[in-house]
Amino acid sequence: MNVHKNAPLTPKGREAMVRCVVGGGLSQAAAADLFNTTPKTVAKWVKRFRAEGVEGLRDRSSRPHSSPSQTPPTTCKAVETLRRQRHTGKQIAAEVEVSPGHRQPHPSAVDASGDFTPSKGPTTKTGILLDVETTGLDQRKGEIIELGLVKFDYLADGRIAGLRDVFSSFN
């Protein structure tokens, strides 16, 4: 797992925090203040430490064990087909009868098969989508920890005509 240099609760930080509570006699609220977290978080790590020892302080996957509301494969296939035909998200939602907010595959996931040929020409413009992840909400204190850029072509009606390049970088 990539942990940025200012992360307060790395596994070593969690161990120090837990040992302050378990062996140092510090209250969970005091440890939360000291380690800049919440008493609930301190309680979670203390509970894991008591049950599993230092191994319980390691990072775990946040992937769900199951996805009971997963989109059926037939719906996914229909969405992919409509994506290749350059339909918008709203058009796809109406045709496949899912909510417009329904998560649909990103065009880059669909286009990887090679069946998609971006149109180039006078009606096509180029755009860049920028995604910035920071360590906090305060722009004076936070650091940029991840940048993501997607360069794409789009048509006059707003539909994506094709992806040109994808860039991602972690600090």
C-alpha positions as CSV (number, residue, x, y, z in Angstrom):
1,M,0.0,0.0,0.0
2,N,1.3,3.5,-0.8
3,V,1.4,5.6,2.3
4,H,2.4,9.3,1.9
5,K,5.1,10.6,4.2
6,N,2.8,12.6,6.4
7,A,0.3,9.8,7.2
8,P,-0.2,9.8,11.0
9,L,-1.4,6.3,11.4
10,T,0.9,3.9,9.5
11,P,1.2,0.5,11.1
12,K,4.1,1.8,13.3
13,G,2.1,4.9,14.3
14,R,-0.8,2.6,15.2
15,E,1.4,0.5,17.3
16,A,2.8,3.5,19.2
17,M,-0.7,4.8,19.7
18,V,-2.0,1.5,21.0
19,R,0.9,1.0,23.3
20,C,0.2,4.4,24.9
21,V,-3.2,3.2,25.8
22,V,-2.5,-0.5,26.6
23,G,0.8,-0.1,28.4
24,G,1.1,3.6,29.0
25,G,-2.1,4.2,30.8
26,L,-3.3,6.9,28.5
27,S,-7.1,7.2,27.9
28,Q,-8.4,6.6,24.4
29,A,-9.5,10.2,24.2
30,A,-6.0,11.5,25.2
31,A,-4.4,9.1,22.7
32,A,-6.8,10.4,20.0
33,D,-5.7,14.0,20.7
34,L,-2.1,13.0,20.8
35,F,-2.2,11.1,17.5
36,N,-4.7,13.5,15.8
37,T,-7.5,11.0,15.3
38,T,-10.8,10.1,16.9
39,P,-11.4,8.1,20.1
40,K,-13.5,5.7,17.9
41,T,-10.4,5.0,15.7
42,V,-8.2,4.5,18.8
43,A,-10.8,2.0,20.2
44,K,-10.8,0.1,16.9
45,W,-7.0,-0.3,16.8
46,V,-6.8,-1.2,20.5
47,K,-9.5,-3.9,20.0
48,R,-7.6,-5.3,17.0
49,F,-4.3,-5.2,18.9
50,R,-5.8,-7.1,21.9
51,A,-7.4,-9.7,19.6
52,E,-4.5,-10.2,17.1
53,G,-1.4,-8.5,18.4
54,V,0.8,-6.4,16.2
55,E,-0.4,-8.3,13.1
56,G,-3.9,-6.8,13.7
57,L,-2.4,-3.3,13.1
58,R,-1.5,-3.9,9.5
59,D,-3.5,-2.4,6.6
60,R,-6.3,-4.5,5.3
61,S,-8.1,-4.6,2.0
62,S,-11.2,-2.4,1.8
63,R,-12.6,-4.6,-1.0
64,P,-16.1,-5.9,0.0
65,H,-16.4,-9.7,0.6
66,S,-19.4,-9.8,-1.7
67,S,-21.4,-7.5,-4.0
68,P,-25.0,-8.6,-3.9
69,S,-26.2,-5.6,-5.9
70,Q,-23.7,-6.1,-8.6
71,T,-24.9,-5.2,-12.2
72,P,-25.9,-8.3,-14.1
73,P,-23.4,-9.3,-16.9
74,T,-26.1,-8.9,-19.6
75,T,-26.6,-5.3,-18.5
76,C,-22.8,-4.7,-18.5
77,K,-22.6,-6.1,-22.0
78,A,-25.4,-3.8,-23.2
79,V,-23.8,-0.8,-21.7
80,E,-20.4,-1.6,-23.3
81,T,-22.1,-2.0,-26.7
82,L,-23.8,1.4,-26.3
83,R,-20.5,3.0,-25.1
84,R,-18.8,1.8,-28.3
85,Q,-21.7,3.4,-30.3
86,R,-20.8,6.7,-28.5
87,H,-24.1,7.1,-26.6
88,T,-24.1,9.4,-23.6
89,G,-24.6,8.2,-20.0
90,K,-28.2,9.4,-20.1
91,Q,-29.0,7.7,-23.4
92,I,-27.5,4.5,-22.1
93,A,-29.5,4.7,-18.8
94,A,-32.7,5.2,-20.7
95,E,-32.1,2.3,-23.1
96,V,-30.9,-0.2,-20.6
97,E,-33.4,1.0,-18.0
98,V,-31.0,1.8,-15.2
99,S,-30.7,5.0,-13.1
100,P,-28.8,7.8,-14.8
101,G,-26.5,7.8,-11.8
102,H,-25.8,4.1,-12.2
103,R,-22.1,3.4,-12.4
104,Q,-21.1,2.7,-16.0
105,P,-17.7,1.5,-17.3
106,H,-15.3,4.3,-18.0
107,P,-14.7,4.7,-21.8
108,S,-11.1,3.7,-21.4
109,A,-12.2,0.3,-20.0
110,V,-14.5,-0.2,-23.1
111,D,-12.1,1.1,-25.7
112,A,-9.3,-1.3,-24.7
113,S,-10.7,-4.0,-27.0
114,G,-9.6,-2.1,-30.1
115,D,-13.1,-1.9,-31.5
116,F,-13.3,1.8,-30.9
117,T,-12.0,4.2,-33.4
118,P,-12.0,7.9,-32.3
119,S,-13.1,10.3,-34.9
120,K,-10.7,13.1,-35.8
121,G,-11.6,16.2,-37.7
122,P,-12.9,19.8,-37.5
123,T,-15.8,18.9,-35.3
124,T,-13.6,17.2,-32.7
125,K,-12.1,19.2,-29.8
126,T,-9.6,18.0,-27.2
127,G,-10.1,18.3,-23.4
128,I,-8.2,17.3,-20.3
129,L,-9.8,16.0,-17.1
130,L,-7.7,16.7,-14.0
131,D,-8.1,14.8,-10.7
132,V,-6.1,16.0,-7.7
133,E,-5.9,14.1,-4.4
134,T,-4.5,16.0,-1.3
135,T,-3.7,15.2,2.3
136,G,-6.4,17.6,3.6
137,L,-8.9,20.3,2.7
138,D,-6.7,23.3,3.7
139,Q,-4.8,24.3,0.6
140,R,-2.1,26.1,2.7
141,K,-1.3,23.0,4.8
142,G,-2.3,20.0,2.5
143,E,0.0,18.4,0.0
144,I,-0.8,16.9,-3.4
145,I,-0.4,13.1,-3.1
146,E,-1.8,12.0,-6.4
147,L,-2.5,13.5,-9.8
148,G,-4.5,12.0,-12.6
149,L,-5.0,13.4,-16.0
150,V,-7.1,12.1,-19.0
151,K,-6.7,13.7,-22.4
152,F,-9.7,13.0,-24.6
153,D,-11.4,14.1,-27.8
154,Y,-15.0,15.2,-27.7
155,L,-17.7,16.1,-30.2
156,A,-19.7,19.4,-30.3
157,D,-22.7,17.7,-28.6
158,G,-20.4,16.8,-25.6
159,R,-20.0,13.0,-26.4
160,I,-16.6,11.6,-25.8
161,A,-15.1,10.6,-29.2
162,G,-12.0,8.9,-27.9
163,L,-9.2,8.9,-25.3
164,R,-5.7,10.1,-26.2
165,D,-3.7,9.6,-23.1
166,V,-3.9,8.7,-19.4
167,F,-1.4,9.9,-16.8
168,S,-1.3,9.1,-13.0
169,S,1.4,9.9,-10.5
170,F,1.7,9.2,-6.7
171,N,3.8,11.2,-4.3
